[in-house]
């Protein structure tokens, strides 16, 4: 359970950096890799993810290649992204309805840095694919996929009211995931951001089987399976488990389908259409979800 314990340690406040006190308390030299790793854990415990990342990045190449360091590195970036592991896992048990909306609402009143979620993903991928990683590492990747989705949507769709970190858990009235709304040529979400949404679900689906037993009581799993079935039925999306946001596998058609899915009331954060209207032409050069 190392990665699960590690993530709880990293993302939760009020926990100590080790169960038996300071493991490195007898170290006399503070510029060793072990001391820098200890400093990273302390920074994470304080929620200072930027300092934690800096401590890790100052370690030697060999130390940074160790599994525990990679896990901690990824966890620090996930924390910087906005992930609170305990809150998100607890919320999955009570979630229902549209998965996009739930994931966005999980980051209401949270300062988010979506790009850090992708860096966390890249760090964890150094440990291998889902068949090579441990069950706890796959659980982390599953939750990271949710975090990618939630933070990218929060940063684009839920900015109002613009006080504090902004947002109220509801998509702003002016938000549209469609490429050319509200003004032609002015996308509310860029193609690069949509790619991250696509691969957020890719991470979820790539790790869903591995974590289903751990989350068997979560209603969110049933909703995700429903979304997966809808996704796989859409000819616009040849693969629903894409994890590389920079690959050629994500086509314009795939991006359009996900833009429409975000607009739906069934799965998305909008009310413009339903899942049955995704991919259906409107007769005017657009679709029923993105006219």
Buried (B, 14 or more C-beta within 10 A) or exposed (E): EEBBEBBBBBBBEEBEBBEEEEBBEEEEEEEBBBBBBBBBBBBBBEBBBEBBBBBBEBBEEEBBEBEEBBBBBBBBBBBBBBBBBEBBBEBBEEBEBBBBBBBBBBBBEBEBBBBBBBBBBEBBBEBEEBEEBBBBBBBBBBBBBBBBBBBBBBBBBBBBEEEEBBBBBBBBEEBBBBBEBEEEEEBBBEEEBBBBBBBBBBBBBBBBEBBBEBBEEBBBBEBBEBBBEBBEEBEBBEBBBBBBBEEEBBEEBBBBBBBBBBBBBBBBBBEBBBBEBBBEEEEEEBBBBBB
